[in-house]
Amino acid sequence: MAKLHDQKYKNWDKFANEQTTTLDKEDALEIEQAKKDLGHHAPKSKDEAAERTKHAQAMATKKALDKQKETEEFAKYIVSDKTSETITLSGPDLSGKKIITLKNLTSCNVSIPKGPSPLIKIFAESCTDTTISLSAKLLTSHLEMTHCNNSTLNVSDSVLSTVQLDLCDGVTINYADGTFGVFDELGDCNDRVYHAGVKDLTVNVERGSETLSQRCDYLNDGAVCIAEASKEEYQFVTQILKQTKKVRKISRFEEWRVKLTQIQIHSL
């Protein structure tokens, strides 16, 4: 099993290295082509030289982003348009793919157990009355949910540092002990649940013999329009603060001022 585990990592590293080498070569070609497109003559001024460099870099960046998107699509495993099904997504089922997208699931139970190697990221889109049970490790420690209603996310075995929810209603997140709010040797905790346009969100965090709970609703929590951004775009963050080690909820816009200004924080 250890050899298989190591071989899977080697295969993924080889793929990543090949993609990086290809991108580097293509970037160099793009820059050379950009120089040709701008003319063979030497730049007549520093401004012209700077403009050429800027144009070449922009083209190379676009190429790299397009290639990255292509690579991510290759790595995606998509489960969509299912109703009342029990779905288990383990290593053999994923055919080596590392990014999981759950889309348009209704009344489903999805289990993502620990595998021989970690996944990268998980997306859940437009799922209703669906339960996602996650114990697999994610390299990015990041999961996103959008347009999900009356659904539950259960997290166990591995830390899930970041969850982003957008335009969801009635979502419950249950963190098992040791999967959220973990403090490092410096006493800091970087685990966060970010949410915007989310109604009736419940975050439950097991800590030893107790469970910390926080209810969130952007309409009740004071979301406002800022400039051209709507109330639905006003972001909040739920986290465990170092000072209290309790689940707290503050506005993401206020988060950067929390150490400088005494602001209202919703406590348990």
C-alpha positions as CSV (number, residue, x, y, z in Angstrom):
1,M,0.0,0.0,0.0
2,A,2.9,2.4,0.8
3,K,4.4,1.7,-2.6
4,L,1.1,2.4,-4.3
5,H,0.7,5.6,-2.2
6,D,4.2,6.8,-3.2
7,Q,3.6,5.9,-6.8
8,K,0.4,8.0,-6.9
9,Y,2.3,11.0,-5.6
10,K,5.1,10.5,-8.1
11,N,2.6,10.3,-10.9
12,W,1.0,13.5,-9.8
13,D,4.3,15.3,-9.3
14,K,5.4,14.1,-12.8
15,F,2.2,15.5,-14.3
16,A,2.6,18.8,-12.4
17,N,6.3,19.1,-13.4
18,E,5.5,18.4,-17.1
19,Q,2.8,21.1,-17.0
20,T,5.2,23.6,-15.5
21,T,7.9,22.9,-18.0
22,T,5.4,23.2,-20.9
23,L,4.1,26.5,-19.5
24,D,7.7,27.9,-19.2
25,K,8.4,27.0,-22.8
26,E,5.1,28.4,-24.1
27,D,5.7,31.6,-22.1
28,A,9.0,32.2,-23.7
29,L,7.5,31.6,-27.1
30,E,4.7,34.0,-26.4
31,I,7.1,36.7,-25.4
32,E,9.2,36.2,-28.5
33,Q,6.0,36.3,-30.7
34,A,4.8,39.4,-29.0
35,K,8.1,41.1,-29.8
36,K,7.7,40.1,-33.4
37,D,4.1,41.3,-33.5
38,L,5.2,44.7,-32.2
39,G,7.8,45.0,-34.9
40,H,11.4,43.9,-35.6
41,H,12.9,47.3,-35.1
42,A,14.5,48.3,-31.8
43,P,12.4,50.4,-29.5
44,K,12.8,54.1,-30.2
45,S,12.3,55.1,-26.6
46,K,12.1,53.8,-23.0
47,D,8.3,54.2,-23.1
48,E,8.1,52.0,-26.3
49,A,10.4,49.4,-24.7
50,A,8.3,49.3,-21.6
51,E,5.1,49.0,-23.6
52,R,6.5,46.1,-25.5
53,T,7.5,44.3,-22.3
54,K,4.1,45.0,-20.8
55,H,2.3,43.6,-23.8
56,A,4.5,40.5,-23.9
57,Q,4.0,39.8,-20.3
58,A,0.2,40.2,-20.6
59,M,0.1,37.7,-23.4
60,A,2.3,35.3,-21.5
61,T,0.1,35.6,-18.4
62,K,-3.1,35.0,-20.4
63,K,-1.6,31.9,-21.9
64,A,-0.6,30.6,-18.5
65,L,-4.0,31.3,-17.1
66,D,-5.7,29.5,-20.0
67,K,-3.3,26.5,-19.5
68,Q,-4.0,26.5,-15.8
69,K,-7.8,26.4,-16.4
70,E,-7.3,23.5,-18.9
71,T,-5.2,21.6,-16.3
72,E,-7.9,22.1,-13.6
73,E,-10.6,20.9,-16.0
74,F,-8.6,17.8,-16.7
75,A,-8.3,17.2,-12.9
76,K,-12.1,17.6,-12.2
77,Y,-14.4,14.8,-11.3
78,I,-18.0,15.9,-11.7
79,V,-21.1,14.3,-10.1
80,S,-24.3,16.0,-11.3
81,D,-28.1,15.7,-11.7
82,K,-28.7,13.0,-9.2
83,T,-31.8,12.5,-6.9
84,S,-32.1,10.3,-3.8
85,E,-28.9,8.5,-4.3
86,T,-26.1,7.4,-1.9
87,I,-22.8,8.2,-3.5
88,T,-19.3,7.3,-2.3
89,L,-16.3,9.0,-3.9
90,S,-13.1,7.2,-3.1
91,G,-9.8,6.9,-4.8
92,P,-10.6,4.2,-7.4
93,D,-13.9,5.9,-8.3
94,L,-12.2,9.2,-9.1
95,S,-9.9,7.8,-11.8
96,G,-7.0,9.9,-10.4
97,K,-8.9,13.2,-10.5
98,K,-8.2,15.5,-7.6
99,I,-11.0,18.1,-7.8
100,I,-14.6,17.1,-7.1
101,T,-17.6,19.1,-8.2
102,L,-21.1,18.2,-6.9
103,K,-23.8,19.8,-9.0
104,N,-27.6,19.7,-9.0
105,L,-27.9,17.0,-6.4
106,T,-31.2,16.5,-4.6
107,S,-31.8,14.4,-1.5
108,C,-28.5,12.7,-1.9
109,N,-26.0,11.4,0.7
110,V,-22.4,11.9,-0.5
111,S,-19.5,10.3,1.3
112,I,-15.9,11.3,0.5
113,P,-13.7,9.1,2.7
114,K,-10.0,9.3,3.2
115,G,-8.0,7.9,0.3
116,P,-4.4,6.9,-0.3
117,S,-3.6,10.4,-1.4
118,P,-5.2,13.8,-0.7
119,L,-7.6,15.6,-3.0
120,I,-7.2,19.2,-4.0
121,K,-10.5,21.0,-3.6
122,I,-14.3,20.4,-3.5
123,F,-17.1,22.5,-5.0
124,A,-20.8,22.0,-4.3
125,E,-23.2,23.9,-6.6
126,S,-27.0,24.0,-6.5
127,C,-27.5,21.1,-4.2
128,T,-30.7,20.7,-2.2
129,D,-31.5,18.5,0.8
130,T,-28.2,16.9,0.4
131,T,-25.6,15.7,3.0
132,I,-21.9,15.8,2.3
133,S,-19.7,13.8,4.6
134,L,-16.0,14.6,4.2
135,S,-13.1,12.9,5.8
136,A,-10.6,13.0,2.9
137,K,-7.7,15.4,3.3
138,L,-7.7,18.4,0.9
139,L,-4.4,19.8,-0.1
140,T,-5.9,23.3,-0.3
141,S,-8.0,22.7,2.8
142,H,-10.8,24.6,0.9
143,L,-14.4,23.8,0.1
144,E,-16.9,26.0,-1.7
145,M,-20.7,25.9,-1.7
146,T,-22.9,28.1,-3.9
147,H,-26.7,28.1,-4.3
148,C,-27.1,25.2,-1.9
149,N,-30.3,24.8,0.2
150,N,-31.2,22.8,3.3
151,S,-28.0,20.9,3.1
152,T,-25.5,19.6,5.6
153,L,-21.7,19.4,5.5
154,N,-20.1,17.0,8.0
155,V,-16.4,17.2,8.4
156,S,-14.3,14.6,10.2
157,D,-10.7,13.2,10.4
158,S,-9.0,16.0,8.6
159,V,-8.8,19.8,9.2
160,L,-10.9,21.9,6.8
161,S,-9.5,25.4,7.2
162,T,-11.6,27.3,4.7
163,V,-15.2,27.0,3.7
164,Q,-16.7,29.7,1.4
165,L,-20.5,29.8,1.1
166,D,-22.3,32.1,-1.4
167,L,-26.1,32.6,-1.8
168,C,-27.0,29.5,0.2
169,D,-30.1,29.0,2.5
170,G,-30.4,26.5,5.4
171,V,-26.9,25.1,5.4
172,T,-25.5,23.4,8.5
173,I,-21.8,22.7,9.0
174,N,-20.8,20.1,11.6
175,Y,-17.0,20.0,12.5
176,A,-15.8,17.0,14.4
177,D,-13.3,17.7,17.2
178,G,-9.9,18.7,15.8
179,T,-11.1,19.6,12.3
180,F,-11.8,23.4,12.8
181,G,-10.4,26.0,15.2
182,V,-7.1,24.3,15.6
183,F,-4.5,26.6,17.2
184,D,-0.8,26.4,16.2
185,E,2.2,26.5,18.4
186,L,2.0,30.4,18.4
187,G,-1.5,30.3,19.6
188,D,-3.0,31.4,16.3
189,C,-6.0,29.9,14.4
190,N,-6.5,30.5,10.7
191,D,-9.6,28.4,10.2
192,R,-12.5,30.4,8.7
193,V,-16.0,30.1,7.3
194,Y,-16.6,32.9,4.8
195,H,-20.2,33.6,3.8
196,A,-22.0,36.1,1.6
197,G,-25.7,36.3,0.9
198,V,-26.3,33.2,3.1
199,K,-29.5,32.7,5.2
200,D,-30.0,30.4,8.1
201,L,-26.4,29.1,8.4
202,T,-25.5,27.0,11.4
203,V,-21.8,26.3,12.3
204,N,-21.3,23.6,14.9
205,V,-17.8,22.9,16.2
206,E,-17.0,20.0,18.6
207,R,-14.3,20.9,21.1
208,G,-13.7,18.1,23.6
209,S,-16.9,17.4,25.5
210,E,-18.7,20.6,24.3
211,T,-20.1,21.9,21.0
212,L,-19.8,25.5,20.0
213,S,-22.6,26.8,17.8
214,Q,-23.1,29.9,15.8
215,R,-26.2,30.9,13.8
216,C,-25.7,33.3,10.8
217,D,-28.1,35.2,8.5
218,Y,-26.9,38.0,6.3
219,L,-30.2,39.9,6.6
220,N,-30.3,39.7,10.4
221,D,-26.5,40.3,10.8
222,G,-26.5,43.8,9.2
223,A,-25.4,43.3,5.6
224,V,-25.5,46.6,3.8
225,C,-24.9,47.8,0.3
226,I,-21.4,49.3,-0.2
227,A,-20.7,51.3,-3.3
228,E,-22.0,49.1,-6.2
229,A,-21.9,45.9,-4.1
230,S,-25.3,44.5,-3.0
231,K,-26.2,43.1,0.4
232,E,-25.7,39.7,-1.0
233,E,-22.1,40.5,-1.7
234,Y,-21.4,41.7,1.8
235,Q,-19.1,39.1,3.3
236,F,-19.0,37.8,6.9
237,V,-16.5,35.4,8.5
238,T,-17.2,32.9,11.3
239,Q,-14.1,31.9,13.2
240,I,-12.7,31.0,16.7
241,L,-10.9,34.0,18.1
242,K,-7.7,33.7,20.0
243,Q,-8.9,35.8,22.9
244,T,-11.9,33.7,23.8
245,K,-11.6,30.4,21.8
246,K,-15.3,30.7,21.1
247,V,-16.9,30.7,17.7
248,R,-17.5,34.3,16.7
249,K,-19.0,36.0,13.7
250,I,-17.9,39.4,12.4
251,S,-18.2,41.3,9.1
252,R,-15.3,40.5,6.8
253,F,-15.1,44.3,6.1
254,E,-14.6,44.8,9.8
255,E,-12.2,41.9,10.3
256,W,-9.1,44.0,9.3
257,R,-10.1,46.6,11.9
258,V,-10.8,44.3,14.8
259,K,-7.4,44.8,16.5
260,L,-7.6,48.6,16.1
261,T,-11.2,49.3,16.8
262,Q,-13.8,48.0,19.3
263,I,-16.6,46.7,17.1
264,Q,-19.7,44.8,17.8
265,I,-19.2,41.0,17.6
266,H,-22.0,38.4,17.6
267,S,-21.1,35.9,20.4
268,L,-22.5,32.6,21.2
